[in-house]
């Protein structure tokens, strides 16, 4: 627990959870990690808060939201983890205290504790304390957004390197599912920040609300990026389908040209294979050679025409 003394502007760290709710001489921050569930419940029971607030603190919300009561407010936040799952953080804020609890460890305590110890003025009001918690969570989300961007760019390069790999389509499907879930969470979280930035939360003064507005401007990049990523995945999928289609068309074109070459050769072979009695070439000394030259010559002529037209091989520069 960190205790900020408003008179001396100093911070002390205490292991015992004790403070006077509503006191104007101190600001208290108590943070609970996932392993300290019982300690969190014990502190909540000591506070004189609305019964619905206590009920809301017993269970994590499935989406980011803010519930404002007469003397306190409950805020649910989500941070994107390294595996792109969502770590939930519940915040209880009052006139002189902020209590946070993580469902999963995102190292919130260690980094913020050092920040407040080095800069006690950042804990001068519950609103400022709340801002830096939001700022930390937003920084985590923005970092993960940059990582997702790198992964999608890598996926795009993979399409050109291995355009026929079936695993690419499965990866696109997985990413679209992840982005859909993140989009719902991030949009709701953006609305929570907007509510605080408008000054609808009395624990955040006018000066601190300006910080929240600046944070909202930065955080809106996350929402926009997720929409862009979904469009990029659609483009990558369409690109792979186009490359596959072009490859299939190339194969069909080759087979069609080969068939076109052998079709007249087959006709000539069938013509001289009818064995009619009066066919001069059958008894001609050079009939066999003539038939071979005629067949292969026809095939070569058709191949040359295809090449000149640019349908097969390299098209002539003059064309």
C-alpha positions in Angstrom: 0.0 0.0 0.0 1.2 3.5 -0.9 0.1 6.5 1.3 0.5 10.0 0.0 0.6 12.7 2.7 -1.0 15.9 1.4 0.7 18.1 4.0 4.3 16.9 3.5 3.9 15.7 -0.2 5.7 12.5 0.6 4.9 8.9 0.0 5.3 6.0 2.4 5.0 2.3 1.6 3.1 0.2 4.2 2.4 -3.5 4.4 -0.7 -3.1 6.6 -3.9 -2.1 4.8 -5.4 0.7 7.0 -6.7 4.1 6.1 -9.7 6.4 6.8 -12.1 6.6 3.9 -13.0 10.3 3.3 -9.9 11.7 5.0 -8.6 14.9 3.3 -5.1 14.6 4.5 -4.0 11.5 2.6 -4.4 9.6 -0.7 -4.1 5.9 -0.5 -3.4 3.3 -3.3 -3.8 -0.4 -2.5 -3.1 -2.9 -5.2 -3.9 -6.6 -5.1 -2.4 -9.2 -7.4 -4.3 -12.3 -8.4 -2.9 -14.4 -5.5 -4.2 -12.0 -2.8 -7.9 -12.5 -3.4 -8.7 -12.8 0.3 -6.9 -9.6 1.2 -8.9 -7.8 -1.4 -12.2 -9.1 0.0 -11.2 -8.2 3.6 -10.5 -4.6 2.6 -13.7 -4.3 0.7 -15.7 -5.5 3.7 -14.2 -2.8 5.8 -15.4 0.0 3.5 -18.7 1.7 3.8 -19.7 1.5 0.1 -23.0 0.8 -1.7 -24.1 -2.9 -1.6 -24.2 -2.9 -5.4 -20.6 -1.7 -5.5 -19.6 -4.6 -3.2 -21.5 -7.0 -5.5 -19.8 -5.6 -8.5 -16.4 -6.1 -7.0 -17.0 -9.7 -6.2 -16.9 -10.6 -9.9 -14.9 -9.2 -12.8 -16.9 -7.5 -15.6 -16.8 -9.1 -19.0 -16.4 -5.7 -20.7 -14.8 -2.4 -19.7 -17.3 -0.2 -17.9 -17.7 2.4 -15.2 -20.4 2.3 -12.5 -20.7 5.5 -10.4 -22.3 5.5 -7.0 -22.7 8.3 -4.4 -19.3 8.0 -2.6 -17.4 5.7 -5.0 -17.1 4.4 -8.5 -16.1 1.0 -10.0 -14.1 0.9 -13.2 -13.2 -2.2 -15.2 -10.2 -2.1 -17.5 -8.6 -4.6 -19.8 -4.9 -4.8 -20.9 -3.7 -6.8 -23.9 -1.2 -9.4 -22.9 1.7 -10.8 -24.9 -0.4 -13.7 -26.2 -3.1 -11.1 -27.2 -5.5 -12.3 -24.5 -7.1 -9.7 -22.2 -6.0 -9.2 -18.6 -8.7 -7.6 -16.5 -8.2 -4.9 -13.9 -10.9 -3.7 -11.4 -10.6 -0.3 -9.9 -12.5 1.1 -6.9 -12.1 4.9 -6.5 -13.3 7.1 -3.6 -12.6 10.5 -2.2 -9.2 9.7 -0.9 -8.4 6.2 -2.1 -7.9 4.0 -5.2 -8.0 0.2 -4.9 -7.0 -2.0 -7.8 -7.1 -5.7 -8.4 -5.7 -7.7 -11.3 -7.2 -10.9 -12.5 -3.9 -11.8 -14.1 -0.5 -10.4 -13.4 0.4 -7.5 -15.7 3.2 -6.1 -13.4 1.1 -3.0 -12.8 2.2 -2.6 -9.2 6.0 -2.6 -9.7 6.2 0.0 -12.5 3.6 2.4 -11.0 5.0 2.0 -7.5 8.4 3.2 -8.7 6.8 6.1 -10.7 4.9 7.3 -7.6 7.9 6.9 -5.3 10.1 9.0 -7.6 7.3 11.6 -8.3 5.0 11.8 -5.3 3.0 14.7 -6.9 1.6 12.2 -9.4 -0.4 10.7 -6.5 -1.7 14.1 -5.2 -5.4 13.3 -6.0 -7.4 10.2 -6.7 -8.0 11.5 -10.2 -4.3 11.8 -11.0 -3.7 8.3 -9.5 -6.5 7.0 -11.7 -5.0 8.7 -14.8 -1.6 7.1 -14.4 -3.2 3.7 -14.0 -5.2 4.3 -17.2 -2.0 5.6 -18.9 -0.1 2.4 -17.9 -2.9 0.1 -19.3 -3.1 2.3 -22.5 0.7 2.0 -23.0 0.4 -1.8 -22.7 -2.4 -1.8 -25.3 -0.5 0.5 -27.7 2.6 -1.7 -27.5 0.6 -4.8 -28.3 -1.0 -3.0 -31.2 2.4 -2.3 -32.6 3.3 -6.0 -32.2 0.1 -7.0 -34.0 1.0 -4.7 -36.8 4.4 -6.4 -37.2 2.7 -9.8 -37.2 0.3 -8.8 -39.9 3.0 -7.4 -42.1 4.9 -10.6 -41.6 1.8 -12.5 -42.7 1.6 -10.3 -45.8 5.2 -11.1 -46.7 4.6 -14.8 -46.2 1.8 -14.7 -48.9 4.4 -13.7 -51.5 7.0 -16.2 -50.2 4.5 -19.1 -49.9 1.3 -18.2 -51.7 -0.1 -21.7 -51.8 0.4 -22.5 -48.1 -2.9 -23.5 -46.5 -1.7 -22.4 -43.1 -1.9 -18.7 -44.1 -5.7 -18.8 -44.5 -6.0 -20.4 -41.0 -3.8 -17.8 -39.5 -5.9 -15.1 -41.1 -9.0 -16.6 -39.6 -7.4 -16.8 -36.1 -6.3 -13.2 -36.3 -9.7 -12.0 -37.4 -11.2 -13.7 -34.4 -8.7 -12.1 -32.1 -9.2 -8.7 -33.6 -13.0 -9.0 -33.3 -12.7 -9.7 -29.6 -10.2 -6.9 -29.0 -12.3 -4.5 -31.0 -15.3 -5.0 -28.7 -13.1 -4.5 -25.6 -11.1 -1.5 -26.8 -14.2 0.3 -28.1 -15.9 -0.1 -24.7 -12.7 1.0 -22.9 -12.5 4.1 -25.1 -16.0 5.0 -24.1 -15.0 4.6 -20.4 -12.1 7.1 -20.9 -14.4 9.4 -22.8 -16.9 9.4 -19.9 -14.1 10.3 -17.4 -12.6 12.9 -19.8 -15.9 14.7 -20.1 -15.8 15.3 -16.3 -18.7 12.9 -15.5 -16.6 11.4 -12.6 -16.4 13.8 -9.6 -13.2 12.2 -8.4 -11.4 13.6 -11.5 -10.9 17.4 -11.3 -10.9 19.7 -14.3 -7.1 19.8 -14.5 -6.8 16.0 -14.6 -9.6 15.7 -17.1 -7.3 17.5 -19.6 -4.8 14.6 -19.2 -7.5 12.1 -19.9 -8.5 14.0 -23.0 -4.9 13.7 -24.3 -4.9 10.1 -23.4 -8.1 9.6 -25.3 -6.6 11.1 -28.4 -3.7 8.6 -28.2 -5.9 5.7 -27.4 -8.2 6.4 -30.4 -5.3 5.1 -32.4 -5.9 1.7 -31.0 -9.5 1.6 -32.2 -8.5 2.8 -35.7 -5.6 0.4 -35.9 -7.9 -2.6 -35.2 -10.2 -1.6 -38.0 -7.3 -1.2 -40.3 -5.9 -4.6 -39.4 -9.2 -6.3 -40.2 -9.2 -4.6 -43.7 -5.5 -5.6 -44.1 -6.4 -9.3 -43.3 -9.2 -9.2 -45.9 -6.8 -7.8 -48.4 -4.2 -10.5 -47.6 -6.8 -13.2 -47.9 -8.0 -11.8 -51.3 -4.3 -11.5 -52.4 -3.6 -15.2 -51.7 -6.8 -16.2 -53.5 -5.8 -14.1 -56.5 -2.3 -15.6 -56.6 -3.8 -19.1 -56.3 -6.3 -18.3 -59.1 -3.6 -16.9 -61.3 -1.5 -20.0 -60.8 -4.5 -22.2 -61.6 -5.2 -20.1 -64.7 -1.6 -20.5 -65.8 -1.8 -24.2 -65.5 -5.1 -24.4 -67.4 -3.6 -22.1 -70.1 -0.6 -24.4 -70.5 -2.8 -27.5 -70.8 -5.0 -25.8 -73.3 -2.1 -24.7 -75.5 -0.6 -28.2 -75.4 -4.0 -29.7 -76.3 -4.2 -27.1 -79.2 -0.8 -28.2 -80.5 -1.6 -32.0 -80.4 -5.1 -31.7 -81.7 -4.1 -31.3 -85.5 -1.3 -33.9 -84.9 -3.9 -36.3 -83.6 -6.2 -35.4 -86.6 -3.4 -36.2 -89.1 -2.6 -39.5 -87.3 -6.2 -40.5 -87.3 -6.6 -39.5 -91.0 -3.8 -41.8 -92.1 -4.9 -44.5 -89.7 -8.2 -45.1 -91.5 -6.6 -47.7 -93.8 -8.7 -47.1 -96.9 -7.6 -49.2 -99.8 -7.0 -46.2 -102.1 -4.7 -43.9 -100.0 -1.6 -43.1 -102.1 0.6 -42.2 -99.1 0.1 -45.6 -97.5 2.2 -47.3 -100.2 4.5 -44.4 -100.8 8.1 -45.0 -99.9 8.4 -41.8 -98.0 4.8 -41.8 -96.6 5.8 -42.5 -93.0 8.5 -39.8 -92.9 6.0 -37.4 -94.7 3.4 -38.1 -92.0 5.9 -37.4 -89.2 7.2 -34.2 -90.8 3.6 -33.1 -91.4 2.5 -33.7 -87.8 5.6 -32.3 -86.1 5.8 -29.4 -88.5 2.1 -28.5 -87.8 2.8 -28.7 -84.1 5.9 -26.5 -84.5 4.0 -24.0 -86.6 1.2 -23.7 -84.0 3.8 -23.3 -81.2 5.5 -20.5 -83.2 2.1 -18.7 -83.6 1.4 -19.0 -79.9 4.9 -17.6 -79.1 4.5 -14.7 -81.6 1.1 -13.8 -80.1 2.7 -13.8 -76.6 0.4 -16.6 -75.4 3.4 -19.0 -74.7 6.8 -18.1 -73.6 8.2 -14.6 -73.9 6.3 -12.1 -76.1 8.3 -10.5 -78.9 9.6 -7.0 -78.1 8.1 -5.7 -81.3 4.7 -6.5 -80.1 
